Amino acid sequence: MPLHARAWVQWGATVGRPLSDDPAHFASTAGRSGPEILADMFPTASPAEIERMADEREQVYRAMARQELQLVAGAQALLQRAHAAGKRLAVCTAAPPDNIALAFERFGLADWVTVVSSPADGLRGKPHPDIFLAAAERLAVPPETCLVFEDAPLGLEAAHRAGMAAVALTTTLDADAFSAFPNRIATVSDFTALDPALLFNGPQGCPP
């Protein structure tokens, strides 16, 4: 079970709201911000309550991530090669700033990534295209030249709405979860299985 899914399950248990670890739950929520997800789960909660719960849940996630978070196989080599090839890279994520900072510090992502786009910038989460379009604008590249890497259906949908091609990663869900998206140009188990030509002979990289 992915760290994010485990964090939801553990947090739900602490507030008396059992949550499923079914992959379908991940498929329907991954890519949305915590407050967006919680607003649907607790429709009568006030904005302040939603923010409080979101912060509590993210603290659970970060406690796990500090011990267990790992890059997907092949990610570091891909980032290094893309950077060396002059590709402009962005992280487009629904994660809150503290989670982003944790990942950047743990993996040294600032060495390769120049743009971060997230709901903290006042943008809507996936499946809305906002964070991808904002990243392309800040990278100064047309959306249609970007290539997105995604592990969630909502992310593939957001990329499609942004007019961007995408590679689906089956790190959490199987290939069937991504088969319907017309912008999907490949499906891979991790970055070691990626054909380098997709990135280095094609569009600018714009990883999510």
Secondary structure, DSSP 8 states (H G I E B T S, - for coil): --HHHHHHHHHHHHTT------HHHHHHHTTS-HHHHHHHH-TTS-HHHHHHHHHHHHHHHHHHHHHH----TTHHHHHHHHHHTT---EEE----HHHHHHHHHHHTGGGT--EEE-GGGT---TTSSHHHHHHHHHHT--GGGEEEEESSHHHHHHHHHTT-EEEEE-SSS-GGGGTT-TTEEEEESSGGGS-HHHHHSSSEE---
